[in-house]
Amino acid sequence: MIRIKPRSPHRARHRARFRRKITTRVSRIPRIEPKRARRALTLGLPTVWGAFAITYKLACPLAQQNGLGARIVTSAVFFVVGTGLILHVRRALQRELRQLREVAGAAQNTLLRPLPPRIEGLGIAAGRLSASDGASVGGDLYEVVATDHGVRVIMGDVRGHGLAAIATVAAVLGSFREAAHDEPELPLVLRRLERALARHLRERSRAEHPAGGGVVSDCPLGEEFVTVLLLEIGADGEVSALNCGHPWPYRLGSRAEQLPGGEPLPPLGPFPLPAELPVLPCGPLLPGETLVLHTDGIEDARDADGRFFPLQSALTEAVRGQSTAPESLIRSVYAELLRHTGKLPTDDAALLVLRNERRRVPVQHSEPVHRARTLS
């Protein structure tokens, strides 16, 4: 018969106390974070290379000789040390640049979110070219949202370009993404954008004031403005617009035609909006037709001879070439733009394409059918 001896309470307490001591001692061991370890390695390797070179020069008998062979060996040693230092610094800089690009890409995609390919029967595609090398977000902004009041679209352009305009873009886009769902009328959405921009400029003024230790921006607050185009596309395809100093979009059917919107309102920022904000009807967007919204950086792009980029002609050629799909249309226009300028444009250039892919609603049997009377 096998008997199991019961554990002594005193022995169990002793083991628990021993485990606590081991845990406490292990927790007191300093942990080296991976980032700190990489930083120490980045600083330590050049120190080791330098110490090796100095030790060789001072302690090695061969380095003390003046013969040709000794000098060649010494030069080779220092050349290897210098090459190692350069390669090490280069790898460190490339690693830091890669991390910065990943962070910048995540921030840019959060600010200008990738649009879905379809919203409420509309095919959508967007593209952007930033005038700042290495940045994909500048002073251009756009967004398309489906609301209870229809599909609402914003296209805008902040004065200036590059990273300095991102804060203003974030303020305007953040306000639009809320107001587009909350406000039943398009003029109320524009009022919300005006108030959001005014708050942003006041906060920026306090941040840049010399009394607060701020740094003066390249774009003075008195010259800050934003051009904005607001569109609302109803379920029946009817398009209505409010335009504050922005270029009117093009409608693509058999050819490219600019929407006859009339005289736009002043841009947001320098002057308050007028009391009355009449919404302009722009006609229907029929099934198969396309709207192309753009910023002035595209039409203002010039070639070496100073000629402006013919956007309307490029769109017409794209329609003739059957490049009416939103993605292929954007690729075609940007290819022509870069071919025209031969380099990146001097201003941010954005495109937003909306194609009506809705089908016509057939006549229901419950609806009355009107027939013409025949005269006897």
C-alpha positions as CSV (number, residue, x, y, z in Angstrom):
1,M,0.0,0.0,0.0
2,I,1.3,3.4,-1.1
3,R,0.9,6.3,1.3
4,I,1.3,9.9,0.4
5,K,2.7,12.0,3.1
6,P,0.8,15.2,3.6
7,R,2.7,18.4,3.1
8,S,3.8,20.2,6.2
9,P,2.3,23.8,6.5
10,H,5.7,25.0,7.7
11,R,7.3,23.6,4.6
12,A,4.7,25.2,2.3
13,R,5.2,28.6,3.9
14,H,9.0,28.3,3.5
15,R,8.6,27.5,-0.2
16,A,6.2,30.5,-0.8
17,R,8.6,32.8,1.0
18,F,11.5,31.6,-1.1
19,R,9.5,32.2,-4.3
20,R,8.7,35.7,-3.2
21,K,12.4,36.4,-2.6
22,I,13.4,35.1,-6.1
23,T,10.6,37.1,-7.7
24,T,11.6,40.3,-5.9
25,R,15.3,39.9,-6.8
26,V,14.4,39.2,-10.5
27,S,12.2,42.2,-10.6
28,R,15.0,44.4,-9.4
29,I,17.2,43.5,-12.3
30,P,17.1,46.5,-14.7
31,R,15.5,45.7,-18.0
32,I,17.0,47.1,-21.2
33,E,14.4,48.2,-23.6
34,P,14.9,47.3,-27.3
35,K,14.9,51.0,-28.2
36,R,17.6,51.9,-25.6
37,A,19.6,48.8,-26.6
38,R,19.6,50.0,-30.3
39,R,20.5,53.5,-29.2
40,A,23.4,52.2,-27.1
41,L,24.6,50.0,-30.0
42,T,24.4,53.0,-32.3
43,L,26.6,55.1,-30.0
44,G,28.8,52.2,-28.9
45,L,30.0,50.8,-32.2
46,P,31.5,54.1,-33.4
47,T,33.3,54.4,-30.0
48,V,34.7,50.9,-30.4
49,W,35.9,51.7,-33.9
50,G,37.5,55.0,-32.8
51,A,39.2,53.3,-29.8
52,F,40.6,50.6,-32.0
53,A,42.0,53.2,-34.4
54,I,43.6,55.2,-31.6
55,T,45.0,52.1,-29.9
56,Y,46.5,50.9,-33.2
57,K,48.1,54.3,-33.8
58,L,49.6,54.6,-30.3
59,A,50.4,51.0,-29.3
60,C,51.1,49.1,-32.5
61,P,54.9,49.2,-33.4
62,L,54.1,49.0,-37.1
63,A,52.2,52.3,-36.9
64,Q,55.3,54.0,-35.5
65,Q,57.4,53.2,-38.5
66,N,57.9,55.7,-41.3
67,G,58.5,53.2,-44.1
68,L,56.3,53.0,-47.2
69,G,55.0,49.5,-46.3
70,A,54.1,50.7,-42.7
71,R,52.3,53.8,-44.0
72,I,50.3,51.7,-46.5
73,V,49.2,49.3,-43.7
74,T,48.3,52.2,-41.4
75,S,46.3,53.9,-44.2
76,A,44.5,50.7,-44.9
77,V,43.6,50.3,-41.3
78,F,42.2,53.8,-41.0
79,F,40.4,53.4,-44.3
80,V,38.7,50.2,-43.0
81,V,37.8,52.0,-39.8
82,G,36.4,55.0,-41.6
83,T,34.4,52.8,-44.0
84,G,32.9,50.9,-41.1
85,L,31.9,54.1,-39.4
86,I,30.2,55.4,-42.6
87,L,28.3,52.2,-43.2
88,H,27.2,52.0,-39.6
89,V,25.9,55.6,-39.6
90,R,24.2,55.0,-43.0
91,R,22.4,52.0,-41.7
92,A,21.3,53.9,-38.6
93,L,20.0,56.8,-40.6
94,Q,18.1,54.5,-43.0
95,R,16.5,52.8,-40.1
96,E,15.4,56.1,-38.6
97,L,14.1,57.3,-41.9
98,R,12.1,54.1,-42.4
99,Q,10.5,54.5,-39.0
100,L,9.7,58.2,-39.7
101,R,8.1,57.3,-43.0
102,E,5.9,54.6,-41.4
103,V,4.7,57.1,-38.7
104,A,4.1,59.8,-41.4
105,G,2.2,57.4,-43.6
106,A,0.0,56.3,-40.7
107,A,-0.7,60.0,-39.8
108,Q,-1.4,60.9,-43.5
109,N,-3.8,58.0,-44.0
110,T,-5.6,59.0,-40.8
111,L,-6.0,62.6,-42.0
112,L,-7.0,61.9,-45.6
113,R,-8.6,58.5,-45.2
114,P,-8.6,56.2,-48.1
115,L,-12.0,56.4,-49.8
116,P,-14.1,53.3,-50.5
117,P,-14.5,52.3,-54.2
118,R,-18.3,52.9,-54.0
119,I,-20.6,55.0,-51.9
120,E,-24.4,54.9,-52.5
121,G,-24.0,53.7,-56.1
122,L,-21.2,56.2,-56.9
123,G,-17.8,54.9,-58.0
124,I,-15.1,56.9,-56.2
125,A,-11.4,57.4,-56.6
126,A,-9.0,60.1,-55.3
127,G,-5.4,61.0,-56.0
128,R,-3.0,63.6,-54.8
129,L,0.5,64.9,-55.6
130,S,2.3,66.9,-52.9
131,A,4.7,69.7,-53.8
132,S,6.8,68.7,-50.7
133,D,9.2,65.9,-51.5
134,G,8.5,62.8,-49.5
135,A,5.1,63.9,-48.3
136,S,1.7,62.7,-49.6
137,V,-0.4,65.2,-47.7
138,G,-0.2,68.9,-48.1
139,G,-2.7,71.7,-48.3
140,D,-5.4,69.8,-50.3
141,L,-8.3,68.2,-48.7
142,Y,-11.3,66.0,-49.8
143,E,-13.9,63.7,-48.3
144,V,-17.0,61.9,-49.4
145,V,-19.6,60.7,-46.9
146,A,-23.1,59.1,-47.3
147,T,-25.6,60.8,-45.0
148,D,-29.4,60.9,-44.6
149,H,-29.4,64.0,-46.7
150,G,-27.6,62.5,-49.6
151,V,-23.9,62.0,-50.6
152,R,-22.0,65.0,-49.4
153,V,-18.6,65.9,-50.8
154,I,-15.9,68.5,-49.9
155,M,-13.0,69.5,-51.9
156,G,-10.7,72.3,-50.6
157,D,-7.3,73.9,-50.8
158,V,-5.4,75.6,-48.0
159,R,-3.1,78.5,-48.8
160,G,0.4,77.2,-49.1
161,H,1.5,73.6,-49.4
162,G,3.4,70.9,-47.5
163,L,3.4,70.0,-43.8
164,A,2.7,73.5,-42.6
165,A,-0.9,73.3,-43.9
166,I,-1.8,70.0,-42.3
167,A,-3.2,71.5,-39.1
168,T,-5.6,73.6,-41.1
169,V,-6.6,70.6,-43.2
170,A,-7.3,68.6,-40.0
171,A,-9.5,71.4,-38.6
172,V,-11.6,71.7,-41.7
173,L,-12.0,68.0,-42.4
174,G,-12.8,67.2,-38.8
175,S,-15.6,69.7,-38.8
176,F,-17.0,68.5,-42.1
177,R,-17.1,64.9,-41.0
178,E,-19.4,65.8,-38.2
179,A,-21.4,68.6,-39.8
180,A,-22.2,66.5,-42.9
181,H,-24.2,64.1,-40.8
182,D,-25.7,66.7,-38.3
183,E,-26.8,69.6,-40.5
184,P,-29.9,69.1,-42.8
185,E,-28.9,71.9,-45.1
186,L,-25.7,72.5,-47.1
187,P,-25.4,76.2,-45.9
188,L,-25.4,75.1,-42.3
189,V,-22.5,72.7,-43.1
190,L,-20.6,75.7,-44.5
191,R,-21.3,77.8,-41.4
192,R,-19.8,75.0,-39.3
193,L,-16.7,74.9,-41.4
194,E,-16.3,78.7,-41.1
195,R,-16.6,78.5,-37.3
196,A,-14.1,75.6,-37.1
197,L,-11.5,77.5,-39.2
198,A,-12.0,80.6,-37.0
199,R,-11.3,78.6,-33.8
200,H,-8.3,77.0,-35.4
201,L,-6.8,80.4,-36.4
202,R,-7.4,81.8,-32.9
203,E,-5.7,78.9,-31.3
204,R,-2.8,79.2,-33.7
205,S,-2.6,82.9,-33.0
206,R,-2.2,82.3,-29.3
207,A,0.4,79.5,-30.0
208,E,2.5,81.7,-32.3
209,H,2.3,84.9,-30.1
210,P,5.8,86.0,-29.1
211,A,4.6,86.3,-25.4
212,G,4.0,82.6,-25.4
213,G,7.4,81.8,-26.9
214,G,5.9,80.8,-30.2
215,V,7.7,80.7,-33.6
216,V,6.3,82.8,-36.4
217,S,5.0,80.7,-39.2
218,D,5.9,81.2,-42.9
219,C,2.2,81.8,-43.6
220,P,0.9,84.8,-41.6
221,L,-2.6,84.5,-40.1
222,G,-3.8,87.5,-41.9
223,E,-3.1,85.7,-45.2
224,E,-4.5,82.3,-44.2
225,F,-7.5,81.2,-46.2
226,V,-9.2,78.0,-47.5
227,T,-11.0,77.5,-50.7
228,V,-13.9,75.1,-50.3
229,L,-16.3,73.4,-52.7
230,L,-19.3,71.6,-51.1
231,L,-21.5,69.2,-53.2
232,E,-24.6,67.3,-52.4
233,I,-25.8,64.5,-54.6
234,G,-29.3,63.3,-54.0
235,A,-30.8,59.9,-54.6
236,D,-32.1,61.1,-58.0
237,G,-28.7,62.3,-59.0
238,E,-29.4,66.0,-58.6
239,V,-26.3,68.0,-57.7
240,S,-26.3,71.1,-55.6
241,A,-23.2,73.1,-54.7
242,L,-21.8,75.9,-52.5
243,N,-18.5,77.2,-53.7
244,C,-16.1,79.4,-51.7
245,G,-13.4,80.4,-54.2
246,H,-12.7,76.9,-55.5
247,P,-12.4,75.8,-59.1
248,W,-15.7,74.4,-60.5
249,P,-15.6,70.7,-61.3
250,Y,-16.0,69.1,-64.7
251,R,-18.8,66.8,-65.8
252,L,-17.8,64.0,-68.2
253,G,-20.3,62.8,-70.6
254,S,-19.4,62.5,-74.3
255,R,-16.9,65.3,-73.5
256,A,-15.6,67.3,-70.6
257,E,-17.7,70.3,-69.6
258,Q,-17.2,72.6,-66.6
259,L,-20.3,73.0,-64.4
260,P,-21.9,76.4,-64.9
261,G,-21.9,77.4,-61.3
262,G,-21.5,81.2,-61.6
263,E,-19.6,83.5,-59.4
264,P,-18.2,81.7,-56.3
265,L,-18.3,83.1,-52.7
266,P,-15.1,84.4,-51.1
267,P,-12.7,81.8,-49.6
268,L,-13.1,81.0,-45.9
269,G,-10.8,83.0,-43.6
270,P,-10.2,86.6,-44.7
271,F,-13.8,87.7,-44.7
272,P,-17.0,86.5,-43.0
273,L,-19.6,84.7,-45.2
274,P,-22.6,86.7,-46.3
275,A,-25.9,86.4,-44.5
276,E,-27.5,84.6,-47.4
277,L,-25.9,81.4,-48.8
278,P,-28.0,80.4,-51.8
279,V,-27.4,76.8,-52.9
280,L,-26.7,76.5,-56.6
281,P,-28.4,73.7,-58.6
282,C,-25.9,72.1,-61.0
283,G,-28.3,69.7,-62.8
284,P,-28.5,66.0,-62.6
285,L,-25.5,63.6,-62.7
286,L,-27.0,60.9,-65.0
287,P,-26.0,57.2,-64.9
288,G,-22.7,56.8,-66.6
289,E,-21.7,60.4,-66.1
290,T,-18.7,61.5,-64.1
291,L,-17.8,64.5,-61.9
292,V,-14.1,65.4,-61.6
293,L,-13.2,67.7,-58.8
294,H,-9.7,69.2,-58.6
295,T,-7.5,71.8,-56.9
296,D,-5.9,74.8,-58.7
297,G,-2.5,73.1,-58.5
298,I,-3.4,71.0,-61.5
299,E,-4.6,73.8,-63.8
300,D,-1.8,76.1,-62.6
301,A,1.0,73.6,-63.4
302,R,3.2,74.9,-66.2
303,D,5.7,73.4,-68.6
304,A,9.2,74.7,-69.4
305,D,7.7,77.3,-71.7
306,G,5.3,78.6,-69.1
307,R,2.1,77.1,-70.6
308,F,-0.6,75.9,-68.2
309,F,-1.7,72.4,-68.1
310,P,-4.9,71.9,-70.3
311,L,-7.0,69.9,-67.8
312,Q,-10.2,70.0,-69.9
313,S,-8.4,68.7,-73.0
314,A,-6.8,65.9,-71.0
315,L,-10.2,64.9,-69.6
316,T,-11.7,65.0,-73.0
317,E,-8.9,62.8,-74.4
318,A,-9.4,60.4,-71.5
319,V,-13.2,60.1,-72.3
320,R,-12.4,59.4,-76.0
321,G,-9.9,56.8,-74.9
322,Q,-12.6,55.1,-72.8
323,S,-10.7,55.8,-69.6
324,T,-13.9,56.7,-67.6
325,A,-13.3,54.3,-64.7
326,P,-12.3,56.5,-61.7
327,E,-9.0,54.9,-61.1
328,S,-7.9,54.8,-64.7
329,L,-9.0,58.4,-65.2
330,I,-6.9,59.6,-62.4
331,R,-3.8,57.7,-63.6
332,S,-4.4,59.1,-67.1
333,V,-4.6,62.7,-65.9
334,Y,-1.6,62.5,-63.6
335,A,0.5,60.9,-66.4
336,E,-0.4,63.8,-68.7
337,L,0.4,66.3,-65.9
338,L,3.8,64.9,-65.3
339,R,4.5,64.6,-69.0
340,H,3.5,68.3,-69.3
341,T,5.6,69.6,-66.5
342,G,8.5,67.1,-66.6
343,K,8.7,67.2,-62.8
344,L,6.5,67.4,-59.6
345,P,4.2,70.4,-59.6
346,T,5.1,73.5,-57.6
347,D,1.7,73.3,-55.8
348,D,-0.2,70.5,-54.3
349,A,-2.5,68.8,-56.9
350,A,-5.5,66.7,-55.9
351,L,-8.2,64.9,-58.0
352,L,-11.5,63.4,-56.8
353,V,-13.6,61.5,-59.3
354,L,-17.3,60.5,-58.8
355,R,-19.0,58.3,-61.3
356,N,-22.7,57.7,-61.2
357,E,-23.0,53.9,-61.5
358,R,-26.6,53.8,-60.3
359,R,-29.1,52.1,-62.5
360,R,-32.3,53.7,-63.7
361,V,-35.3,52.7,-61.5
362,P,-37.8,50.9,-63.6
363,V,-41.5,51.9,-63.6
364,Q,-43.4,50.0,-60.9
365,H,-46.7,48.2,-61.7
366,S,-48.4,50.1,-59.0
367,E,-47.6,53.5,-60.5
368,P,-50.2,55.0,-62.9
369,V,-49.3,54.8,-66.5
370,H,-50.2,57.9,-68.5
371,R,-51.3,57.2,-72.1
372,A,-52.0,59.7,-74.8
373,R,-55.6,59.9,-76.0
374,T,-56.3,59.2,-79.7
375,L,-58.7,61.4,-81.5
376,S,-61.5,59.7,-83.4
